[in-house]
Amino acid sequence: MAALPETRMPEVVDLHEIRAEDLEPVLAEEQLNWRAKLYWDFTPSADLVRRFVRMQALSGFALVSGGECIGYSYFVSEDRKALIGDLYVLNHCALPEYEDALLGAVLNALAATQGLHRIEAQLMMMHGPFERTLPYDRYVHIHPRNLMLVDGERATELCRGGAAGRYSFEPWQPEDQEEAALLIAAAYRGHVDSTINDQYRTASGAKRFLNNIVQYPGCGAFHAPASITARLRGRIIGLCLASLVADNVGHITQICVIPEAQGTGVGYELLRISLLALREAGCESVSLTVTAANQQAVSLYQNMGFRAVRHFAAYVWDGL
């Protein structure tokens, strides 16, 4: 690790005091890290950060050392919940105490927000150990997760599953959104992932989740040809959604099956068809994220050729 720019603790400042140009070195390095470590083109997200910082419309904080910005974090909030959208500190400054200073400033601001009781962080690019003591530790729940990757060519080696003869598999249509939201709420009832993302708990929350996937670039560019529904007598009983996160990398943004159809091979066939479509779109590899505690899903992905390439964590602060 290179020498730190100075020995004293960096200053935490409001993002509204930072120019987009000040953030440029941080965003440039973050884009490289997302590509190298997550196989993801972070450019669309970085462009949004630049845009909203210029508009002074992004809530968050920056870490400043020696007059230079070395890190930032932003958040969005609605009703009783907030989401930490990002947290990144330059590689050569990425001490856990620096990351925690930035995270602590975000949490302090959110904890002081009237009526807000829950904070979620799905993916923060932190360098330090993810299972460490964090600010507001008494409220935090840490959920280890895996980023898994499979070679695109693997899709051509997977055999057609038995579920292919019992269910119909059809491309995603915009009008599927209402029924898909009901499916997600049913599939994640009592599931560990509904403790990480509370949008999974209700049909209205799942509808917002689906809208974010389809309309916005946070999960990549939605790719309808590789997004598949499984149906039984016309009813959607399974769902696999996909996006393009780089010019040659696909990502599975969502896969779920109603409880009564789980274990029938629907998930395998949904994923197999989606991988084939992503391969046809030119994807040399495909990624997905999975909660480590979800061993059934982890085993399925491993059997289909996925391998874990990065371990990280999702965080939830509840009951603030």
Secondary structure, 3 states (H helix, E strand, C coil): CCCCCCCCCCEEEEHHHCCHHHHHHHHHHHHHHHHHHHCCCCHHHHHHHHHHHHCCCCEEEEEEECCEEEEEEEEEEECCEEEEEEEEECHHHCCHHHHHHHHHHHHHHHHCCCCCCEEEECCCCCCCCCCCCCCCHHHEEEEEEEEEEEEHHHHHHCCCCHHHHCCEEEECCHHHHHHHHHHHHHHCCCCCHHHHCHHHHCHHHHHHHHHHHHHCHHHCEECHHHCEEEEECCEEEEEEEEEEEECCEEEEEEEEECHHHCCCCHHHHHHHHHHHHHHHCCCCEEEEEEECCCHHHHHHHHHCCCEEEEEEEEEEEECC
